[in-house]
Amino acid sequence: MSSVAGAPPALAEDDRPRGRSARSGAPRRSDRARQEARLGMLLCAPAVLVLVAVVGYPILQAVWDSLFSYRLTNPDAREFNGLANYALILTDPIWWQALGVTVLITAITVAIELVLGFGLALVMNHALKTLRPALRTAILIPYAIITVVSAFAFLYMFDLTSGFVNSWLPFVADGKDWFATFGSAVSVIILSEIWKTTPFISLLLLSGLAQVPGDLAEAAKVDGATAWQRLWRVTIPNMKAAIMVALLFRTLDAFRIFDNIFIMTNGAAGTESVAFLAYRQTIQRLEIGVGSAVSVLLTILVALIALLFVKGFKVNLAASTRGGR
Amino acid sequence: MSTARTKVWWWVGGLLIILYCLFPVAWILSLSLKAPSDLDNGSFLPTQVTWQNYQLILTGQASDLFLPALRNSVGICLIATLIAVVLAALTAYAIARLDFPGKAFVLGLSLAVSMFPVISIVTPLFNIWRSIGLYDTWAGLVIPYLSITLPLSIWTLTAFFREIPWEMEQAAQVDGATTWQAFRKVIVPLAGPGVATTAIIAFFLAWNDFVYGISLTSTEAARPVPAALAFFTGASQFEEPTGATSAAAVIVTIPVVVLVLLFQRQIVAGLTQGAVKG
């Protein structure tokens, strides 16, 4: 997170407090500054303590638990076994299958969402004033709806008994069970994920579009650039920061996919993701040792992705808001 | 003439987006209004509208599962949102207004936490909560929910608070207002919308949680709605719970839709503000 430390957004417009303390006279200045610093840290302390307690402590506990052979069904047999859990996981095809599924879902959803989200952002950017509030409302509904609810909607849509998709699609047999085979099951999972999270990407991209200087596109137009050229040569390069931030948040979010899979297939037909594997080991099989090791591995993967974006693609996270879920 | 034609195309595009966004919602609503015999009619709309699925979950046999879950969800999410917004308001005020070392650390920490895979915290919490008695309790969900609601609240509120002209507070005091008056008449109206928007977004995130909900609860004592939906069963073991699940899904979507309808402009601002201003 060093790039965050490098460019804290707070410091940019922070001359106000300093100006205020400067006014109170040179001799008392450092006193006041010290007081202000103490108050600032005091105000942040509760939130920082909560974050560390809620996330920091459990993850250390997970690292510790992952070094033991530990099953809740037989807690007395708990014993230290070093990295054996990790060796077990990394040599098991189940892990690699789950990782492959997770990477596949992440790559496809994020790629489609970026293109689709950009289209949505362009339409919203050009939409007439009369349509804009309706558009904004509509686009917030998938973002705000419970993932489990959207998963049920898509499950029932494609379901053999309650669904209508088979009768709507002319090239699909009426008896097709979408959740029986890997390809079709994953497609439906991806479809529901795309529906739910594209609006979030499009909102981030829309705010990026607003940053593109209008006169630049105008100048390019005067110079005879086509709409397509303006899009690729002017618009997209000027909103690269917004695109990268949207990509990072959605990639991390997609990588921990769980809810859709739980509701639609419960991991059947080879659709188990890494997060689902961790859940199944811990909560269903009560294998605390192995489950913790899967969780730690997932955390490391997520951290590596974040690092890749921040260092590799030079994403300036300080210029963004938050991770949407 | 080309402008009129492009105008039409933007309209078509906009209407397509609205259709895309509302289609699955309309489907689950339609499904919830179907009678059991109608569920497998293979068409989008019910042949006859019936309220019996809603009766089933609100007063019928599925109400034992749904109503406690609804109470849990509302209570737990409101508490988690309230705590997060209060803590975040203190933090965001300090970051936006005071000069102190560690600002970047606080923002970086909350960003790191928000990127954290929830499932990785569930594994240890499941074990810890069982040994200290927080498993299947409200507190046992409120605490982990803070890992979702707090980082987002800190970022969003910081972005909002940086936009506030704080010197107006001093101006009011110079004009003779007391500290309390200056706070109530100047700061609260300026900061209020940002705080409210942050609370709404934080509430959405908590309301959406599923991983903590199914992992850290086992009974209706604390199980929230998304987890309860996954445990619905049909009237008999040969019957799918499709109707009841759809009706419950519609009910938990109502508050979301109402909040979006009332505050769409503010929510969009809250979601994107920091990204624009930088």
Interface residues (C-beta under 8 A of the other chain):
Chain A: M1 V4 A5 G6 P8 P9 A10 L11 A12 E13 D14 R16 P17 R18 S21 A33 E36 A37 R38 L39 G40 M41 L43 C44 P46 A47 V48 V50 L51 V52 V54 V55 P58 I59 Q61 A62 D65 L72 G119 L120 V123 M124 H126 A127 L128 L131 P133 A134 L135 R136 T137 A138 I139 L140 I141 P142 Y143 A144 I145 I146 T147 V148 V149 S150 F152 A153 F154 Y156 M157 D159 T161 S162 G163 F164 N166 S167 D174 S192 W195 P199 F200 L203 L204 L206 S207 G208 A210 Q211 A242 V245 F249 L252 F255 R256 F258 D259 F262 I263 A275 A278 Y279 T282 I283 I288 G291 S292 V294 S295 V296 L298 T299 V302 A306 L317 A318 A319 S320 T321 R322 G323 G324 R325
Chain B: K7 W10 W11 G13 G14 L15 I17 I18 Y20 C21 L22 P24 V25 W27 I28 L31 L39 D40 G42 S43 F44 L87 A88 L90 T91 Y93 A94 I95 A96 R97 L98 D99 F100 P101 G102 K103 A104 F105 V106 L107 G108 L109 S110 L111 A112 V113 S114 M115 F116 P117 V118 I119 S120 I121 V122 T123 P124 L125 F126 N127 I128 I143 P144 L146 S147 I148 L150 P151 L152 I154 W155 T156 T158 A159 R162 W166 E167 F204 L205 W207 N208 F210 V211 I214 S215 V225 P226 L229 A230 E240 T242 T245 S246 A249 V252 T253 V256 V257 L259 V260 L261 Q264 R265 I267 V268 L271 T272 Q273 G274 A275 V276 K277 G278
